[in-house]
Amino acid sequence: MTTNFQLKITYNITPSLVHGIFYIYILYIFVILTGLPNDVTIAKLIKKYCPGASQLMAGICSLGRKMKHLSSFKLIKFLFLFLVFTCEFISSEIPRPRGVSLSRSTLYNPSKDFTCFDGSLTIPFTQVNDDYCDCQDASDEPGTSACPHGIFYCLNAGYHPENIPSNRVNDGICDCCDTSDEYASSAKCVNTCEELGRSSREEAQRQAELIKIGSQIRLELSQKGAQLKQEKREKIQELERNKLEAEQVLLEKEALKKAAEEDESAALEYYRELERQRKEAEELNNQQEAIKKDIEEQAIIDGQDVNDEISEGIKENQDKAVQEDREDAQGQEEELLDGQEDVDNNPDDEDEEEDDASSTPATGDAEDTVQHQVYDEETQKLIDRANDARREFESARSVVQDITREVDSIREYLEKDFGPNDEFAPLEGQCFDYEDREYIYRLCPFDKTSQQPKAKHEGADTRLGIWSRWDGSDHNKYEMMVFENGQSCWNGPDRNTRVKVRCGSENKLTSVTEPNRCEYYFEFTTPAACREASADTVDLHDEL
């Protein structure tokens, strides 16, 4: 039964005492490097490495505060000895079967029968770790490979604990850095926890320094972001005032345009009448030509030569119609142009003049008349005045539209989520590139992501996504950006991009991959993502 669980005396001497000495050493180095740890840090260390000491943490912190009058050396010595005593006391209460984590050790009591975690079966404790799977949830075999879906706990003293599938126990492959998973195999495992722990601690120290520096920059970014937003708010107020003035100018220009167009329309009425008569005469002529053609075709069918009759009849009708049109036009001209010496009373002569005269561009109502019409001097002045009024109106309307667009753009900016303290606001409007062998990838925060072939002749930019939202974890919403509705893949979905945002000393796009077709994964570092954890959220890794 010595293989079923670790003996009480062995556990007390090895894990607990050795761990206590080891953590004294680690904490000693920590103190040398950073100074005396505060109450919260010490309490969290104890909670991390002595889970059963949760009830005593408050007492430790309280005692530490009361002993501030002692020297730092005495305080450290007291707390460290107390830590070792606590770990030894708690861990010696109940022996822990092999493969069981500290947090679950109380569920395995050798003096009682063992009940499967799912409550389906109760067995004698001697059947725990007997290399036979009794419980469907594998809870009775944490230290053997008997159950296919069990969990084995690696203590990994000096590094961080981990769980591995129990079917890897004694399989000849070293999974736990402390070699505890190969206790009954021929594998030549070497304990690498100390080396891994050292590397991990160095990396943790580097990350701590990076976060410290980045957090300072983040504060500056937050201040800049707040300033940018304030400037935008002030700009909106200024634009709103300008818009009121521009709208007033627009109303005035609209009134002037309306009056000028009324004068223009009245002056052009005569020329419209001439144009109407010209079109009527042209239409009549076309009708006569069509009649003539029909008669000729019918005559050919009938075998008769009626050309002379047709010509005579048409000539008579045409002369009569033309004479009537001329008389009507002449009467209207005399009535409309009484006193206007520049206009000929003969419509036919005026048509000839139109062919030789240079044209005058016209807009508005002038477009309703003949395009190459020559107007009298007074009419031309009215047309020019109306054209000027229209241009001034369009210019005033353009000013109002430009101001409206700028206001809408600023409002959209102010509605964006730039982080809890606007620390990401300075990134808006910037772009960051990453190059691989074929493409240049670009990240423009709060705008878009794209890719471009390095060889310019191979194609234009491809839009990989448009800014959509933040989509991080519940713990940190701002650790993931999402860009959606990019260009469609060939016979596939729209492209989209997820951007992992990490703490860094500079803004830099560090990595781009395409884990799935049309789905891109960017990694981006920025000081805006650096946050020094508070006393309530500090997560000290087990390797410390």
C-alpha positions in Angstrom: 0.0 0.0 0.0 3.0 2.3 0.0 2.3 3.2 -3.6 -1.3 4.2 -2.9 -0.5 7.5 -1.2 2.5 9.3 0.1 3.2 8.5 3.8 2.5 11.3 6.2 6.1 11.5 7.5 7.5 11.6 4.0 5.1 14.3 3.0 5.9 16.4 6.1 9.7 16.2 5.6 9.8 16.5 1.8 7.2 18.8 0.2 6.3 20.9 3.1 9.6 21.6 4.8 11.6 21.7 1.6 9.0 24.0 0.1 9.2 26.3 3.2 13.0 26.5 2.9 12.8 27.0 -0.9 10.2 29.8 -0.6 12.3 31.5 2.1 15.1 31.5 -0.4 12.9 32.9 -3.1 11.4 35.5 -0.9 14.8 36.5 0.3 15.9 37.1 -3.3 12.7 39.0 -3.9 13.4 41.2 -0.9 17.0 41.8 -2.0 15.8 42.8 -5.5 12.7 44.8 -4.7 12.8 45.7 -1.0 10.6 44.5 1.8 7.3 43.0 0.5 4.1 44.7 1.7 1.4 42.9 3.6 -0.7 42.2 0.6 2.2 40.6 -1.3 3.2 38.3 1.6 -0.4 37.3 2.1 -0.9 36.5 -1.5 2.3 34.4 -1.5 1.1 32.4 1.4 -2.3 31.9 -0.2 -0.6 30.8 -3.4 1.8 28.3 -1.8 -0.1 27.3 1.3 -3.7 27.2 0.1 -4.9 25.9 3.5 -3.6 29.1 5.2 -6.4 31.3 3.9 -7.9 31.6 7.4 -4.5 32.9 8.8 -3.8 35.4 6.1 -5.6 38.3 7.7 -3.8 37.6 11.0 -0.4 37.6 9.2 -1.1 41.0 7.7 -2.4 42.4 10.9 0.6 41.2 12.8 2.9 42.6 10.2 1.3 46.0 10.5 1.6 45.9 14.3 5.3 45.0 14.1 6.3 48.0 11.9 8.4 49.3 14.8 10.7 46.3 14.5 13.6 46.3 12.1 13.0 45.0 8.5 15.2 41.9 9.3 13.2 40.9 12.3 9.9 41.4 10.5 11.0 39.3 7.5 12.4 36.6 9.8 9.1 36.5 11.8 6.9 36.3 8.7 9.0 33.7 6.9 9.1 31.4 10.0 5.4 31.9 10.4 5.0 30.9 6.7 7.0 27.7 7.1 5.1 26.8 10.4 1.7 27.4 8.7 2.6 25.3 5.6 3.9 22.5 7.8 1.0 22.6 10.2 -1.7 22.6 7.5 -0.1 20.0 5.2 0.6 17.6 8.1 -3.1 17.3 9.0 -4.1 14.9 6.3 -1.8 12.7 4.1 -2.3 13.4 0.4 -2.5 10.5 -2.1 -0.2 10.7 -5.1 -1.6 12.8 -7.9 -4.0 14.9 -5.7 -3.7 18.6 -5.7 -3.4 20.6 -2.4 -6.8 22.1 -2.9 -8.5 18.6 -3.0 -6.4 16.9 -0.3 -9.2 17.2 2.2 -11.4 15.0 0.0 -9.1 12.0 0.4 -9.1 11.0 4.1 -7.5 7.6 4.8 -9.6 7.1 7.9 -12.8 7.2 5.9 -14.3 5.4 3.0 -13.9 7.3 -0.3 -16.9 8.6 -2.2 -16.6 9.3 -5.9 -16.8 13.0 -6.7 -20.0 12.4 -8.7 -21.5 10.6 -5.8 -22.1 7.4 -7.7 -20.1 5.1 -5.5 -18.4 4.7 -2.1 -15.4 2.4 -1.8 -12.9 1.5 0.9 -10.0 4.0 0.9 -7.6 1.1 0.2 -9.0 1.1 -3.3 -7.8 4.6 -4.0 -4.8 4.5 -6.4 -4.9 0.7 -6.5 -4.5 0.8 -10.3 -8.1 -0.2 -10.9 -10.8 2.3 -12.0 -13.8 2.1 -9.7 -15.3 5.6 -10.2 -16.8 6.6 -13.5 -15.3 10.2 -13.0 -11.8 8.7 -12.4 -11.6 10.4 -9.0 -10.4 7.2 -7.2 -7.3 6.9 -9.4 -5.5 10.3 -9.5 -2.1 8.8 -9.2 -2.3 5.9 -11.7 -3.2 5.4 -15.4 -6.1 3.1 -14.7 -8.8 5.6 -15.7 -8.6 6.9 -19.2 -9.9 10.4 -18.4 -8.4 11.0 -14.9 -6.2 13.9 -13.8 -2.8 13.7 -12.3 -1.4 16.7 -10.3 2.2 17.6 -10.7 3.5 19.6 -7.7 6.6 20.8 -9.5 8.2 22.5 -6.5 10.2 25.5 -7.7 8.1 25.9 -10.8 4.3 26.0 -11.1 2.0 23.1 -10.5 0.1 21.6 -13.4 -2.5 18.9 -14.2 -1.9 16.2 -16.8 -4.1 13.4 -18.1 -3.6 10.4 -15.8 -3.1 8.1 -18.8 0.4 9.7 -19.1 1.4 8.4 -15.7 4.3 5.8 -15.9 4.2 5.9 -19.7 7.9 6.3 -20.0 7.7 10.0 -20.9 8.6 12.7 -18.4 5.7 15.2 -18.3 6.1 16.7 -14.8 9.3 18.7 -14.3 9.6 17.1 -10.8 9.4 13.6 -12.4 6.5 12.7 -10.1 4.5 11.2 -13.0 7.1 8.5 -13.7 7.5 7.1 -10.1 7.2 3.4 -11.3 8.7 3.5 -14.8 12.1 3.0 -16.2 12.2 6.5 -17.6 15.4 8.4 -16.7 13.7 11.7 -15.7 15.6 14.7 -14.5 14.1 17.3 -12.2 14.1 20.5 -14.2 11.8 22.5 -12.0 14.5 24.7 -10.5 15.8 25.6 -14.0 12.3 26.3 -15.4 11.4 28.2 -12.3 14.5 30.4 -12.6 13.8 31.1 -16.3 10.1 31.8 -15.4 11.1 34.2 -12.6 13.4 36.0 -14.9 10.7 36.4 -17.5 8.3 37.5 -14.8 10.8 40.1 -13.6 11.2 41.3 -17.2 7.4 41.5 -17.6 7.1 43.3 -14.3 9.6 45.9 -15.5 7.9 46.2 -18.8 4.5 46.7 -17.2 6.0 49.3 -14.8 7.5 51.3 -17.7 4.5 50.8 -19.9 2.1 51.8 -17.2 3.9 55.2 -16.9 3.5 55.7 -20.6 -0.1 54.6 -20.4 -0.8 57.4 -17.9 0.6 59.9 -20.4 -1.5 58.3 -23.2 -4.6 58.6 -21.0 -3.9 62.3 -20.4 -3.4 62.8 -24.1 -6.6 60.9 -24.9 -8.6 63.0 -22.5 -7.1 66.1 -24.0 -8.0 65.0 -27.5 -11.6 64.3 -26.5 -11.8 67.7 -24.9 -10.5 69.4 -28.0 -13.0 67.5 -30.1 -15.9 68.7 -27.8 -14.7 72.3 -28.1 -14.4 71.9 -31.8 -18.0 70.7 -32.0 -19.2 73.8 -30.2 -17.3 76.0 -32.6 -18.7 74.1 -35.6 -22.2 74.4 -34.3 -21.9 78.2 -34.1 -20.4 78.2 -37.6 -23.2 76.1 -38.9 -25.9 78.5 -37.6 -24.1 81.3 -39.4 -23.7 79.2 -42.6 -27.4 78.2 -42.6 -28.4 81.9 -42.4 -26.2 82.7 -45.3 -27.7 79.8 -47.2 -31.2 81.1 -46.6 -30.2 84.5 -48.0 -28.6 83.0 -51.0 -31.6 80.8 -51.7 -33.9 83.9 -51.7 -31.6 85.7 -54.1 -31.5 82.7 -56.4 -35.2 82.4 -56.4 -35.7 86.1 -57.3 -33.0 85.9 -60.1 -34.5 82.8 -61.6 -38.0 84.4 -61.7 -36.6 87.3 -63.7 -34.6 85.0 -65.9 -37.7 82.8 -66.6 -39.8 85.8 -67.6 -37.1 87.1 -70.0 -36.7 83.7 -71.6 -40.4 83.2 -72.2 -40.2 84.9 -75.7 -37.4 82.6 -76.7 -39.3 79.6 -75.5 -42.2 80.6 -77.8 -39.8 80.8 -80.7 -38.4 77.4 -79.9 -41.9 76.0 -79.6 -42.9 77.3 -83.1 -39.7 76.0 -84.6 -40.4 72.5 -83.2 -44.0 72.6 -84.5 -42.8 73.6 -88.0 -40.2 70.8 -87.9 -42.8 68.3 -86.7 -45.2 69.4 -89.5 -42.6 69.0 -92.1 -41.7 65.6 -90.8 -45.3 64.6 -91.0 -45.6 65.8 -94.6 -42.5 63.9 -95.6 -43.9 60.8 -94.1 -47.2 61.2 -96.0 -45.3 61.7 -99.2 -43.3 58.6 -98.7 -46.4 56.5 -97.9 -48.2 57.8 -101.1 -45.1 57.1 -103.2 -44.9 53.5 -101.8 -48.6 52.9 -102.4 -48.3 54.3 -106.0 -45.5 51.9 -106.8 -47.7 49.1 -105.5 -50.7 50.3 -107.6 -48.5 50.9 -110.7 -49.5 54.5 -111.0 -47.3 57.6 -111.5 -48.8 60.1 -109.1 -45.6 62.0 -108.3 -46.8 65.2 -110.0 -50.1 65.1 -108.1 -48.4 64.4 -104.8 -45.8 67.2 -105.3 -48.5 69.7 -106.3 -50.7 68.8 -103.3 -47.9 68.8 -100.8 -46.5 72.1 -102.2 -49.9 73.7 -101.8 -50.4 72.5 -98.3 -46.8 73.3 -97.3 -46.9 76.8 -98.6 -50.2 77.3 -96.8 -48.9 75.9 -93.5 -45.7 77.8 -93.7 -47.4 81.0 -94.5 -49.8 80.6 -91.5 -46.8 79.9 -89.2 -45.0 82.9 -90.5 -48.0 85.1 -90.0 -48.5 83.8 -86.4 -44.8 84.2 -85.6 -44.7 87.6 -87.1 -47.6 88.8 -85.0 -46.1 87.4 -81.8 -42.7 88.9 -82.5 -44.2 92.4 -83.1 -46.1 92.1 -79.9 -43.1 90.8 -77.8 -40.4 92.8 -79.4 -42.0 96.1 -79.7 -39.1 98.6 -79.3 -36.3 95.9 -79.5 -34.3 96.8 -82.6 -31.8 93.9 -82.3 -34.4 91.2 -83.1 -35.6 90.5 -86.7 -39.4 90.1 -87.1 -38.9 87.2 -89.6 -38.5 83.8 -87.8 -36.9 82.2 -90.8 -34.2 84.9 -91.0 -33.6 84.5 -87.3 -33.0 80.8 -87.7 -30.3 81.6 -90.3 -28.7 84.0 -87.9 -28.7 81.4 -85.2 -26.6 79.0 -87.4 -23.9 81.7 -87.9 -23.8 83.2 -84.4 -21.7 82.1 -81.5 -23.5 80.2 -78.8 -23.9 81.5 -75.2 -23.8 78.8 -72.4 -26.9 78.9 -70.3 -28.0 77.0 -67.2 -31.3 76.8 -65.2 -34.3 78.1 -67.2 -32.0 79.1 -70.0 -31.4 75.4 -70.7 -35.1 75.1 -71.7 -34.5 77.3 -74.7 -32.4 76.7 -77.8 -28.9 75.7 -76.8 -27.2 78.0 -79.3 -29.5 80.9 -78.9 -28.3 84.5 -79.1 -30.1 86.6 -76.5 -30.6 90.4 -76.4 -28.4 92.3 -74.0 -30.9 92.7 -71.2 -31.9 89.0 -71.3 -28.3 87.9 -71.2 -27.7 90.1 -68.1 -30.6 88.4 -66.3 -29.3 85.0 -67.3 -25.8 85.8 -66.0 -27.3 87.2 -62.8 -29.3 84.0 -62.2 -26.2 81.8 -62.9 -24.2 83.8 -60.3 -27.0 83.4 -57.8 -27.1 79.6 -58.4 -23.3 79.3 -57.9 -23.4 81.3 -54.7 -26.3 79.2 -53.4 -24.5 75.9 -54.2 -21.3 77.3 -52.5 -23.3 78.2 -49.4 -25.0 74.8 -49.3 -21.6 73.1 -49.7 -20.3 75.0 -46.6 -23.3 73.8 -44.5 -22.8 70.2 -45.7 -19.1 70.2 -45.0 -19.7 71.5 -41.4 -22.4 68.8 -40.9 -20.1 66.0 -42.0 -17.3 67.3 -39.8 -19.7 67.4 -36.8 -20.9 63.9 -37.5 -17.3 62.6 -37.7 -16.4 64.2 -34.4 -19.5 62.8 -32.7 -18.6 59.3 -34.0 -15.1 59.7 -32.6 -16.4 60.7 -29.2 -18.7 57.7 -29.1 -15.9 55.2 -29.7 -14.6 53.2 -26.7 -10.9 54.2 -26.3 -10.5 52.3 -23.0 -11.5 53.1 -19.4 -9.3 56.1 -19.4 -9.1 56.9 -23.1 -5.6 55.5 -23.2 -6.2 54.1 -26.7 -7.4 57.4 -28.2 -4.0 58.5 -29.4 -3.9 55.4 -31.6 -6.9 56.6 -33.7 -5.6 57.9 -37.0 -2.4 55.9 -36.9 -1.4 52.8 -38.9 1.2 50.1 -38.2 2.7 47.7 -40.7 4.1 44.1 -40.5 6.0 42.5 -43.4 6.4 38.8 -44.2 7.9 37.3 -47.4 4.9 38.2 -49.6 2.7 40.8 -48.0 2.7 44.0 -46.1 -0.1 43.8 -43.4 -1.5 47.0 -42.0 -3.4 47.7 -38.8 -5.2 51.0 -38.4 -6.8 50.9 -34.9 -10.5 51.9 -34.9 -10.5 52.0 -38.7 -9.5 48.9 -40.7 -7.0 46.1 -41.4 -5.5 45.3 -44.8 -2.8 43.5 -46.8 -0.9 44.6 -49.8 1.5 42.5 -52.0 5.1 43.6 -51.7 5.3 43.7 -55.5 3.1 46.7 -56.4 2.2 45.3 -59.8 0.6 42.2 -58.3 -2.5 43.9 -57.0 -4.1 46.6 -54.8 -4.8 46.6 -51.1 -7.1 43.9 -49.8 -9.4 45.0 -47.0 -9.2 42.4 -44.2 -11.8 44.0 -42.0 -13.4 47.2 -40.7 -13.4 48.2 -37.1 -16.2 46.5 -35.2 -15.7 46.2 -31.4 -13.6 45.2 -28.4 -14.0 41.5 -27.7 -11.7 40.5 -24.9 -12.3 38.4 -21.8 -14.5 39.3 -18.9 -11.3 40.1 -17.0 -10.0 42.4 -19.7 -12.3 43.6 -22.4 -9.5 45.6 -24.1 -7.2 42.7 -24.9 -8.8 41.8 -28.2 -9.9 44.0 -31.2 -12.3 42.7 -33.8 -12.4 43.9 -37.5 -15.2 42.5 -39.6 -16.9 42.8 -43.1 -13.6 42.7 -45.1 -13.5 41.9 -48.8 -15.0 38.5 -49.7 -12.8 35.6 -50.3 -13.1 33.8 -53.6 -16.1 31.5 -53.1 -15.8 32.2 -49.4 -17.0 34.4 -46.5 -16.0 38.0 -45.8 -12.5 38.4 -44.4 -12.2 39.3 -40.7 -9.4 40.0 -38.3 -8.9 39.5 -34.6 -6.1 41.6 -33.0 -4.5 40.5 -29.7 -3.4 43.5 -27.8 -0.5 43.1 -25.4 1.5 45.3 -23.1 4.7 46.7 -24.8 7.0 49.6 -24.5 6.1 50.8 -28.0 3.3 50.6 -30.5 4.2 47.7 -32.8 2.4 45.1 -35.0 4.5 42.0 -34.1 2.8 39.0 -35.7 0.3 38.1 -38.4 -1.1 34.6 -39.1 -4.1 33.2 -40.9 -5.3 30.3 -38.7 -8.3 29.7 -40.9 -9.2 30.7 -44.4 -10.2 34.4 -44.6 -9.6 34.7 -40.8 -6.6 36.7 -39.7 -4.9 36.9 -36.3 -2.7 40.0 -35.5 -0.6 40.5 -32.4 -0.1 44.2 -31.4 1.9 45.6 -28.5 1.2 49.1 -27.0 1.9 50.9 -23.7 -1.9 51.6 -23.6 -2.4 47.9 -22.7 0.0 48.0 -19.7 -1.8 48.0 -16.4 -0.1 47.6 -13.0 -2.3 45.1 -11.1 -3.9 46.4 -7.9 -3.6 44.8 -4.6 -6.9 43.0 -5.1 -6.1 41.7 -8.6 -2.4 40.8 -8.3 -1.8 37.3 -9.8 1.6 36.1 -8.6 2.6 33.0 -10.5 3.4 29.8 -8.7 7.0 29.8 -9.9 7.7 32.8 -7.6 
